């Protein structure tokens, strides 16, 4: 599976699940910055870094930025193998007081 295909399908699914939110792909993202952002209607936000598989190489600074953003809001690496788990965590984070 290509990363771009996975990412397009993920964005489509996020837009269906959160129709009043803003879902944006940062293109091209600055080095290390996650490439998909969710700005929820309740003022919360999240960032997802798409990978085509769990074994995919991380680019320089990606781990740093995902960890840093996760301390402020919600951020994860997402790939087909963990997609459902991450989407469940995302939903809980957007609905919680975090």
N, C-alpha and C positions, 0 to 999 in steps of 0.2 A: 504494500500500500504506500502510495506517495504521501508525503507530509501535506502537500497543498490540497490533496483530495480530502484527507482527514480533517484538515483545518476548515475547508469550505463546509463540509457536512456538520462539523461542530458549531460553526457560526450560525448556520441555518437552524440547528436544533436550539441554540441559545435564544435566537430571535423568536422562535415559536414559544419557548417556555417563558420568556420575559419580554412580551410584545411592547410594553410601554417603556422599557429600558433602552439605553443606547449601547449597542454592541459594535465595537470598532476593531478592525484589524489595522495595526500600525504598520505602514508599508512605505519604505523599509524601516524596520525598527532600528533605533540606535543600538550599537553593540551591547548585547546583554539584556536589553529591555524586553520583557515579554511581548509577544506579538498580538495577543487578543485581550481587549479590555472590555469590561462590563461596568457600566454606570447605571446602577439600579435606581428605580424611582424613589426609593426611600433615602437616597443620598449616599448609600454605601457603594463601594466599588471593588472590583476584583480584576486580577490579571492572570492570564493563562499562557504558558509557553508550550506550544504544540510540538510534539515529536512524533515521528512515524512509528517508533517502537520504543520499548523500555530500554533497549540497548543502544539507542542513538546517542552519539557524542554531543556533549554540551559545549556550546561556544564559550569563548572567554567572557567572564563576568556574568553569565546567566545564573549560575547558582547564587552568586552574591546578590543580584537584584531580586530574584524570586524570594530569597530569604528576607531581604530588607523590606520589600513590599508586603510580604506576609506578616511582618511584625506591625505594619500600619493598617492593613486591611486583610485581604485574602489573595494569595498567589500560590500557584502550583504548576509543576510540569504535568502535562496531560498527554496521554498516548492511548491507543486503542485498548491496551491491557489494563489500564486503570481508569478509563473514562467514566464508568458508572460510579465508582467510588468517589472520584473527584467532583462529579456533578452533584452527588448527594452532599458532600462536604460544602460545596459552593452554596447550595440551597440553604443548608443550615446556617452558614455564615451570613448570608444575605438576610435571613429572617431573624437572626439573633441580635443581641445587643452589641456584638463585636463590630 
